[in-house]
Every structure is written in structure tokens, then in C-alpha cells.
Amino acid sequence: MRAPLTRRGLFAAGTGLTAAAALPALSGCSALAAADSDPDTLVVHTQLGTTATGSPSYLAAVQRFHEEHPGITVKNLINGDDLAQVYETSRLARKEADVVMVNLYDKTLAWTEVGATVDVEHYLDAWGLRERVLPAALRDWTDDKGRLRAFPYFATNWPVAYNHALLERAGVDRIPTTGDELIGAARKLRAKGIAPVTVGGNDWTGQKLLAQIIQTFLTEEEARHAYATGDFGSRGVREGIDYFVTLRDAGVFSDKAQGLTSDSMNTQFNTGAAAVESAMSSALAQVPEKVGRHTEVGGWPLADGAVHDRPTILRAYTLIGFWISPNGTRKIDHVERFLRFMYRPDTVARFIRESGRDMALRSDALSTRFPLVGAAQRLGSGVSQVLLPDVYVPPTASQPLITATSTSFTRGVGAAKVRAALEAAYRSA
């Protein structure tokens, strides 16, 4: 069951605090100073502005917005992975930002349902912006009651990156497309002292790769059911877990993968210490040129009996959206001007060209400065897409699934225990 996000309840759900305790503890923090009573100041709560991919393009866009709208000041409140928690605390005090830029995942899944943010369907149509959005993005951002949670913005392709120079050094002459080929490649790579597949087995990157491998034997409908309900007992799920365990115990993943994070994963691949990684487009954009020129993108290898006929990748349209808060509705004219500006083709094109971002919006721009991102965009019919489970996993199960992921990547843990760990993540929620 999804916990209700009420004034006394749900904001504490992600923080471990009661609502009564949260306010005194944080009353002196900038989180509670997010709102600005100046009617001509628009407060934007964002993860862009520091080292996040796309930050320079975003800050340049804000500067250009100021030049074109001298009567409006955009004030950025910047947070990283703790943005959702900070926003919930500020909303509890009715001091939240006017616009929030964050992904659809975990806590944020419940925001619109409980009134922490507003349904933007009417605004999307009233401002004539619907045709700018890819239909798949609109579907992903719309909840089961027809509410559009936010204005879609960033998307991602999530292929598998293969350093063919390392593969060739180990005597592997082509990109593996089957599980047997991947296991054979891993053995040869290890013999040369090269880690095969690097993965953040202790965070969200491992969770996504585990879900992708499990879906080898699942249709989209079956995968949606499994991740929405925590029912991992179907034949297809069991076969997928067996496949994962076979790969893991054959040495396909980096040593001690259960303790690695996305940062250590990217470091291993970007320094040439590992030959393969499952990388979303923002990570592909950061692969250094000396590694990138020897890298190809493709899909995850299949096992015999797979429901897919081509190696698989993930795609997502829910990476960042523009959410409107209750405070934002009081400055809705300024919000409209800001979102119209951010949706303009020239603004969108800058994110693609300058930062290598994939977008949930229509654009003719190409990521020519980021060849791996562009290559991922062109994969097309050469790969099969599996479900990104984020929008189906109940918010209270998201973090327990990370713990279950770490357990799953631990060598020697049997398939039955992997399944039990995944199911326990839902029970603990």
C-alpha cells in the first residue's frame, strides 16, 4: 500500500521523522526559506546548477530568460539526491518552491495524488505545449487517475557500453549478444586482469540492471505486474533470476559488485578498468574521448528462450520534469512564461547539443558533440526495449529494493534467496 502524503504523515515517510518533529528540527534551514514572497521572483528547486549533466546549459538558459524577461527573477534552490526530502519538508511548512525540477521516482510518485504538487494537464493544453511532448513521455508522466504530474523534460536512453579495445585485447572479436558469449568474454577479460561488467550493485544502477536482466523472460505486461505488486513468483521472473545468478556466479560482474555505486562504476569504465557498463545517456556523455573512441553501444545479451529477439536496453522519459507547487499557482503567469521559454525549440536544442541530454520533447537537434549519446539514439530496431520499473514500484519499496539489489549481486546467494529478498522489499514497505 502506498503511504498517504498528508500534512501529519507522508512528508515524514521518506525522512524517518514525524511531521511534528521535522519542523522544529529544520526550521532554521534554507529548506524552509524556499518560498519567496516577492511576486516577481520565481523560485525553482532543481538538481541542475552544480556538477549534474546539463547544469551549464540550464544556468545559461536562466540567464537568457532574465534578459528576455527583465521583470522576473528566477531564484534557484539547488539540491542533489536529497531534493525530494528537502522539498517535502518545505512543503510541510508551506514554504516550498514555485517550480520543482526532479525525476518521477520513489517519493515523487505520490506528490500530485496528495496535493504536494498540482495536476498540470490543464496548463499544458492552455499554454499550447502538448504537441511539443513525445506521446510516450505524456503516458509515463500521467498517473492512473489521468493526472499529469509534471511537464516532461529530460529523457534517457540506457544502452550497454562496450569497450571493444579491451574486448579485443582479451581476444573477444565481437560484442556479445548471448549469455554464453558474455560468460566466455568475461573469462577472457579476467585472464587479462580486466573487469568484465562494472555495475553499481549497491545503488540504483544495479537495481535497474537487475530488473533489465530479469525481464529477459517477461513481456512488458508481466514486468509491470511484478514490479507493481512485488509478485516475483511467475515462471518468467524465476527464469530471469536464474539467468542473472548464472551470469553473476560465472564472474560476469566486477568483483564485489554488491558494494559498488554509480560513481565507482563510471570510474571503472571511464578509466579503462572495466570493459562493459550499462550506462544511461548522462553517463555516456561523460565518457572521456580516449575511451569513447573505442566504445560501442548495444543491448544486454539474451539467454535461450528469451521473449525478446534482440538484446535489450532501457529507455525512460521521466528523468526530469517541471512540477508546479501550490505556491507556484499563485505566480502562474510567471510559471507560464518560464515553461514556455524552457519548451522553446532553441532552448531544448541547447541541452541536446551542449550537454548531450536526451529530451522528452520533440526536437531536430542532434548530440553531435557526444557521439555515444547520438549512437544510443540511433540504435532503433537493433535492440529491444524493456520496462523501466520506476513508475510502478510503490515509493515505500524503492529503497528496500536497493538493499535487495546488493544482496542479489553478492556471489553465492542462490536464486531462491534473490527472489525472497526482492519480495521482502515490498513486505517491509
N, C-alpha and C positions, 0 to 999 in steps of 0.2 A: 504494500500500500504506500502511496506517496504521502509524505507528511504534509499537513496543511501549513501554508506560509501565512500565518496570522500575526498580528501585532505582538501577541504574547508568546507565539510559538515558533514559527518556522524560521525566522531570521536567526534564531538560536540553533537551529538544526545543524547548520554547517559549521558552527563555531564552537559547539560544546558548551555554550553559555545559555542561561535563561535570559529572556528579554530584560528582566528587571536588573540582572547583574551586568548585562552588556552596556547599558547606558552609563552608569557611573564610571565603569572602568575605562570607557573610551571618550568620555565627554570632553576631554581636553585635546583630543586628537584632531588632525586635519580632516579625518574621515567625516567628522560631524560638521565640518565647515565647508562642505562641498557646495551647498546651495549659495547662490549669490542673489541678494535681494534687488540688485541693480537690474531694472527691467531691460537694459540694453547689453547685459553681459550673459552670454550663453555658456553654461558650464558643461564641458564634455569630459566624461570619465572614460579613459582609454588605456589600452595596453601599448599604444604606439607613442613614441616620444623619447625612448632611450635606445636600447640595442635591438628591439624587436624588428624583424624584417618588414620594411615598408615605412619605418619611422621617419627617415629624411623626407620621403615623398609626402607623408602626412603633414609634417611641420611646414613644408613648403606650400602645401595646399592651404593650410590655415593662414599663412602669411598672405597668399594671393586673395583669399576670401576677405581678409581685412582691407586689402587695397581696393577691392570692388565694393565692399560694404562698410564704409568708414564709420557708420553709426552703430555697428555691432562689434562687440569684443568677444572673442572666443577664449575662454579660460580653460586650459587643460588640467585635469586631475589625473595623474598618471600612476598606475599600479601594474604589477606583474601578475603572477599566478593568483595573488590574493585579491584580485579586483572584485570578484563576486562577493566575497565575505565583507570587504570594505563597503561595497555598495549596499548590501543588506543592512549593515549597521547604520549607515547614514540614512537609509530609507526609514528605518525604525524611528529615528529622531525627526523625520520629515525634513531632512536637510540634504536629500540626495541631489545628485547632478541632474541636469535637464535632459541630457542625451548620454547613453552608455554604449561604448563600442566593445563588445565582447562576443565570445562564441556561444553557441547553443549546446550546452553540455552540463551535466551534473545539476548544481543548484539552479542555474538559469532556466532550466526546463519548466520550472513551476512559477516563474516570475509573473507572467501575464495572467495565468489562471487565478492567482491570488491578489492581483491588483498592484504588485510591486512595479510593474510597467504596464503600458496600455496596449490594447489591440490597435495596430496601425493600418488595418485593412482600408478603413475609410480614407485615411490620409494618403495612402498610396494611390488610390483612384482619384481623389480630389486634386492631387498635385500632378496628375497625369504621368506618373512614373512606372505604372505597371508594365508597359511594353519594354522598359529598359531591363527588366529582370528575366533571367532564364527561367522557364517554367519549372524545371526540376528544383531550382532554389526556392521558388514560391511554395512548392509542395513540402519541402523539408522544413521550412520555417513556419508552416501552418500547423496548429495543433489539432487534436481530434475533434474539437468543437468548432473548427473553422476560424479560429482567431489567428491572425498573422502577428507573430510575436515581435518582429523587428523588420527593418528594411535590410534585406540581404546585401552583403557587400563582398567580403573575401570568400573565395572558394579554395580548393586544393585538389591537385592530382597527387596520388600517393602510389607511385610505382616502386619497383625494386631496382636499385642501382648496382650495377656490376662493373667492377674494375677489371677490364679484360686484360690489362697488362699484368696484373697479379695472377689472374687465372692462367694466362699463357706461360708465365714463369713457372707455374706449378704443373704445366703440361696439360692444361684443360683448354681444348681448342675451340670450344663454343659455349655460349651461355646455356646453363642447364635449363631444361624445360620439364623434366620429370623429377620425381623424388629420388629415384635411383641415381640419376645423373648428378643431382645435388649432393647426395651422400658420397658418391665417388669423387666429386670435385673437392668436397670438404676434406677427405682423407689425403688427397694430393696437396692441398693447401697447407694442412697441418704438418705434413712431412717437410715442407719448406719453411716452417715457422711462421706461417701467415694465418691469422684468424679467419675462419670462413665467413659466417654471417654474424655481424655485430648487431645487437639489439638491446634496448633499454628494458631488460626484463623486470626492473623494479619500478617502472612507471608506465605512463600511458602508451609509450611506443611499443612496449612489449604486449600490453593489453590488446592493441589494435592488430599486431601481427598474429597473436594467438587466435583472435577472432577470425582473421582472414584465413588462417590455415584450417581452422575448424569448419569453415564454410566450403571447403573443398567438396564436401559431400552434401551440401544443403542448397535448396532453392532459396530465393530471396524470401518467400513467404515463410519457409521453415526457419530461416535465420531470424526473421523478425519475431516469430513466436518464441524462440529460445531466449533471445535477449530481452524481450519484454516481460517474460514470465519467470525466467530462471529455471525453466524446464530443460535440462540438458540430458534427458533420458532417451531421446529418439535414436533410432539406428544411425541416421546420418551424423548426428552430433558425436555419438560414440566412435564412429569410424573416423571422424575428423580429429578427435582427441587421440585416437590410436596413431594416426598419421603424424601428428605433432610429436608424440612421445617417441615414435620411431626415429624421426629426424633428430630430436634432441639427444637421445641416447647414442646416436651414431656420430655425435660430435659436430653436427652442423652449426650450432651456435657457439659464440665466443665462450671461452672459459669463464665460469662464474657469472653467466649472463643474468642470473637472478638478482645480482646486486648492482647491475649497470643501470644508468639513466640515459635519457636522450642526449645529454651533453657528452657523456663518455662514449656513447655510440657514435655520435657525429665526429668526435675527436679521433676515434679509431679509424673510421672510414676516411676522413679528410687528411689524415697523416699517412695513409697507405699501410696501416697496420692490419686492416681487415679488408676483405675483397668484396663483400656484399653488405648492403643495408636496405631496409625498407624505409624509404625517405619521402616525406611529403614535400611539396614544391618549395616551401620556405627553406627547408634543409638543402634541397638541390641547388637553390640559388646561392648557398654559401660554400659549396664545394669549390676548393681552390682550383685555379686553371690547370696547374700541373697534374692534378688528379682528374679533373673533369675531362681533359682531352683524351684520357684513357678509359672513360666511363661510358657505358651504355645503359639505357633504362629499358625495363621489360616487366614481366609479371612474375608471380610466385609459381614455382614448378608444381605440377599436378601429380597426383597419385593415380594408379589404376582404379577405374571405376568412378572417377570424379564426375560430378554432374556438369562440370564446365568442360568445354572442348578447347580452351585456350588458357594459358597461365593468367593468374588473377591479379588485379590491382584494386585499390580503394579509390573512390572519389567522394568528395564532400563539398557541399555548398553552404555549410553552416559555420565557417571558420570565424568570421566577424560579421556582425550586423549592427545597425544603428537602432537601439532601443529608445523609446521615448518614455520618460518617467512621468508620474503625476505632476511633479514640479514643472516638467517640460511643457505640459499642456497649457500652462499659464503664460508661456512665451512661444506659443505655437507658430506665430508669424516668423519669428527668428529661426525656429527649428526648420520651418519650411524652406527658408532661404538657404540655410546651411545644407540641408539634404539635397535640394535641387542642385546646388553647386557641387556637392560630392558625387552626385549621379551624372554630372555632365560628361560627355564622351572624352573631352580633353583631360579632365581630372582623372577619370578611370584609366585612360591610356598611360598616364604618368606612372601609376602604380605598376602597370604591366611592364613598361619599358625601362623604368628606372630601378625598380625593386624586384622584378621577377615574380610578382604576385599573380596568382590565378584569381579571377573575379567571378562573382555570381551574376554579373551583369553582361549584357551584350556589348561586344567591342570588336573592332577590326585590328586592334593593336597586337603586336607580337613581341614576345620576350627575346628579342634578338641578342641582347647582351647576356642572356642567361640560357646558354644552349641546352642544358639538361632540362630546364623547365619547359622550353619550347619542344624538346623531343618528347617529353611526357604528354604534352598537349596533343601531339600528333600520333600517339600510339593507336588510337582508333580501334579498328576491328582486329588488331593483332593481339588484343588482350580481352579478358572477360572481367566485368566489374562485379565485385561482391559488396555486401551491405556494410556500411559503417554503422555500428550499433548505437552510437552515442545518443541519438534522439529517442531510442526505445528503452534504454536501460533506466530504471527508476533512479532518481537522484540519490536516494539513500543507499543504493547498491554500488555507486560508481567507485568510491574509494575502497570499499571491501573487495571489489574486483581487482584492484591494483595489488592488494595483498595476495589474492588468489593467483594472480599472474606470476608473482615472484615465486610462489610455491610451485607453479606449473613449470617454470624454467629451471628448477632445481633437478640436476641429474639424478636419476634413480627413483624419482617419485612416479609411481605407476599411474596408468590411465584412470583407474577407478578413483584414486586419490585426487587426481586433477579434476575429474568431474565433481567429486564431493566438495572440493574447495570452491569451485565455481558456484555450485548450488548453495553452499553455505553463505556466500556473499549476499545472496538475496534473503536468506533467513535472518542473518544478522541485521539486515536493514529493517 
